[in-house]
Amino acid sequence: MEYQPKKKPKRFVAGAVCPKCSEMDRTVLYTSDDGDEVRECISCGFKQTASEQAAEDQARQLESEALATRVTPLGKAVLDEDEAPLKILGIADKAD
């Protein structure tokens, strides 16, 4: 007879929200036969392994780093069309 470790029971995750159906407190966490941790929504059937989640998080991180911003890395101001720097009158006269 071969030793088979006990399977861990499915555990509800308090406060977890399903990314597909947005139901709260309907997500369970368990370990699959392959040894991956799986989260599953008991309302809509959504399943995701920890490795799939890590791949999504990494893709989201790379995507957010690649977003263009209006701030230039050199610190130069980028002006849109018909925009000009604001000149405050009287400041330079008082400083002299």
C-alpha positions in Angstrom: 0.0 0.0 0.0 1.4 3.4 -1.1 1.3 6.3 1.3 -1.0 9.1 0.2 -1.0 12.3 2.1 -4.3 13.7 3.1 -5.7 16.3 0.8 -6.2 19.7 2.4 -9.9 20.7 2.5 -11.2 23.7 0.5 -11.0 26.8 2.5 -13.2 29.9 2.1 -11.3 33.2 1.8 -13.0 35.8 3.9 -13.4 39.1 2.1 -12.2 37.8 -1.3 -14.0 39.1 -4.4 -14.3 37.0 -7.6 -12.6 38.8 -10.5 -15.3 37.5 -12.9 -18.6 37.9 -11.2 -17.6 40.3 -8.3 -19.3 38.2 -5.7 -17.8 38.6 -2.2 -17.1 35.6 0.1 -17.8 33.0 -2.6 -14.1 32.1 -3.2 -12.5 28.9 -2.0 -8.8 28.1 -2.0 -7.4 24.6 -2.3 -4.4 22.6 -3.6 -4.9 20.7 -6.9 -3.6 17.2 -7.6 -0.6 18.8 -9.4 0.3 20.7 -6.2 -0.8 24.1 -7.5 -2.9 26.4 -5.3 -6.2 27.1 -7.0 -8.8 29.7 -6.2 -12.3 29.0 -7.4 -15.6 30.9 -7.2 -18.4 28.7 -6.2 -20.9 31.1 -7.7 -19.7 31.4 -11.3 -17.1 28.6 -11.5 -14.1 30.8 -12.2 -10.8 29.0 -11.5 -7.3 30.4 -11.4 -4.0 28.8 -10.3 -1.3 30.6 -8.4 1.0 30.4 -11.5 -1.7 31.9 -13.8 -2.2 34.7 -11.2 1.6 35.4 -11.1 1.8 35.5 -14.9 -1.1 38.0 -15.0 0.5 40.1 -12.3 3.8 40.2 -14.2 2.1 41.1 -17.5 0.2 43.9 -15.7 3.4 45.2 -14.1 5.2 45.3 -17.5 2.1 47.1 -19.0 2.0 49.7 -16.3 5.8 50.4 -16.7 5.3 51.0 -20.4 2.6 53.6 -20.1 3.4 57.0 -21.6 3.2 60.0 -19.3 3.3 63.7 -19.8 6.4 63.9 -17.5 9.6 63.8 -19.4 12.6 61.9 -17.9 14.9 64.9 -18.5 12.7 67.2 -16.4 11.7 69.5 -19.3 8.2 70.7 -19.3 6.0 69.4 -22.1 3.5 71.9 -23.3 0.4 71.1 -25.3 -0.6 73.2 -28.2 -1.7 76.7 -27.3 -0.1 76.5 -23.9 2.6 78.8 -22.6 4.3 79.2 -19.2 2.6 81.5 -16.8 4.5 84.7 -16.0 3.8 86.4 -12.7 4.2 90.1 -12.9 5.9 92.1 -10.2 7.9 89.2 -8.7 11.1 89.9 -10.6 10.9 93.6 -10.0 10.7 93.2 -6.2 13.7 90.8 -6.1 16.0 93.3 -7.9 
